[in-house]
Amino acid sequence: MLGDLQAKFTERFGGTSRLYRAPGRVNLIGEHTDYNEGYVMPVAIDLSCWVAIGPRDDRKLAIYSENLDESVERNLANPSLDPSQTWSDYPIGVAAILQQAGYSLQGANLYIRSEVPLGAGLSSSAALEVSVGYALPRVSGYDIEPLQLALLCQRAENEFVGARCGIMDQFTACHGQTGKALMLDCRSLAYRPLVLPKSVALVVCNTKVKHELASSEYNLRRAECEEAVRLLAEALPHVRALRDLNSRELEQHRSRLTPILYKRAHHVVTENERVNSAATALEQGDIGAFGELMRASHRSLRDDYQVSCPELETMVEIADGQRGNYGSRLTGGGFGGCTINLVDLEHVAEFQRRVAEAYYSATGLCTDIYLLQASQGAGSA
């Protein structure tokens, strides 16, 4: 596969290339908590975005996406690299932010191939950003520390693409570890790796739908959380993000919030508690308790945060009825995309077959089911 990628690069651009990659991610638990400075538990997955890159004599970036069969060319010497509202904003945005951060980039040819399914909630955008962000400086003679790279790629998505994502996706793409989940504090960015049991598989089921309101509702949820913080901080000055709130304080001051704002805050506060409990369960090898926390997380996302949809509910209900499944929940922003399931290894094949059959019978949609492993973060081939 890698030799083929370099051959395709040479066919399109001429010359030789070096290969870099960054993984997608699946989040085991801790959804919509990262932009509230809370806790998450992601896993870097063994599906990556690959970049074959070679230097140019000028300062142009020539980028080709194999998945989309589209090309774009931009001049790095142009002081104004403006968004185009297309896929190219992700790699061009990374280049623009790198230059703003003081990295003088030389021109390069990039051939991009991604294994991470688009629009499935497995962080294909962060995998693209981080793979490009890892490759571009190295062609220009720089070596960026992983945390700095994650923060710069997040800035690119926030400021250039215009998506107000938290740090989780880019951080995971940079810091993932083989066989381990990351327990990440999204405020301090302190993290600790947690070993995943070898007897359990990470099975991701793609609903094959992504509802149009996903992006606008994501930004609305962020605004609702910020409004809840503003109202609560009038009585609780220590609260500068929902991360600073506990359940007792929320109940004590719920009259300050509208019913909708209370629901949003209730999800974030209880989800942070669930992530910490899930870390303890994983360290103690209690997969049953971990699975129950996943189920509680899904209910909260459905009822309090209201980011589920009929297809996700069908997928979770089917999965919960299968042998060997410890727990299921939506993963990612919601309104479609994927579910994450912890399944006993000896039941994986049966789980995949039965879920695919039942989901097609219920929805008429053919699901993609991925058996994933925790992988390393960004690097070279």
C-alpha positions, 0 to 999 in steps of 0.5 A: 500500500505504501509503495503504491502511494509513493508510486502514485505521487511520482506519477502525478508530481515526479520526483520522490516523496516521504510518507507521513500519517496520522490516525483517526480516533474513536471516543470511548466515553466523554462526549461534548466535554472537551470544549467544556474543558472536561474529561475524555477517553479517546483511542487513536485507531488503526485507520490513518490519513497518509501524506506523500510529500516532496519539496518544490523549488517555489513556494507553492503548495500543490495538494491532491486528494485521492479520495475526492480526486480533486486538486488545489494549488496555493502560493505560500508567499501570498500573505492572505491565504483565505478559506474556500469553504471546501475540503482544502481548507483543512490542509491550507488552514494548517499551512496558514497557521504554521506560518502565523506561528513563525514557521517559514514553509517552503513549497511542497507537493502533497498526495493525500490518501485517507483510510478514515471514513468521511463524515462518520465521527471518526475524526477524518478532519483531524487526521488530515490536519495532523498528517499535513501538519506533521509533514509540512514542517519536516520538508522545511527542516522543522520538528514540531513537538506533538502538543504544539502540533495538536494546538496549531491544528486545532487553531486551523480548524477553529480559525480557518475552517470555522469549526469550533472543535475542542482539542480532543481529536488533534491531541489523540492524533498526535499522542495515541498509543498502541493498545491504550486509551488516553484519559485526557484532561482537556483543560490542563492537557495532562493525560495518562494511558490506560491499557485496554483488555486484550479480551475485548474488541473495539467495534465501530458501527457506521449508521451511514447517515449524517444529518445536515443539522449536525454542524449547526447544532454542534455550534449551538450546543457550545453556545448553550454551554457558554450561556449556562456558564455565564448564568451560573458564574453570577452565583458561583464565581469559580465556574469558568467552564462547566468542568468546574461544576459538580452535581450538587451545585448544579441542582442547587442553582438550577433555577438560574437556568432554562430547562434546556440549559439545565439539560445541557449542563446536566449532561456535561457535569454527569459525563465528566463524572462518568469518564472518571468512573470509567477510568477507575473501572478500566484500571480495575479490569471491570469491563462490565462497569465500564459498559454500563457507564457507556450506556448511561453516557448514551442515554444522557446524549440522547435525553439531555444533550439531544444529539442522537437520531433515529438511526443511532437509536436503532443501532444502539438498541440492536447492539445492546441485544447481542451476546458478548456486547458490554456496552454501546453508545454514539461516538462523535458529534452525533446526529448520525455517524458511528456507535462504539461497542465493547465486544467480547472477542469470541462474539465479534463475528456473530455481533458483526453479522447480526447487527448488520442484518438487523440494521438493514432490516430496520432501516434499509441501510447497509452498515459498515462495521469496523473492528479497530485497534488502538494505534500510535499517533502521528509519525513517519512510515 
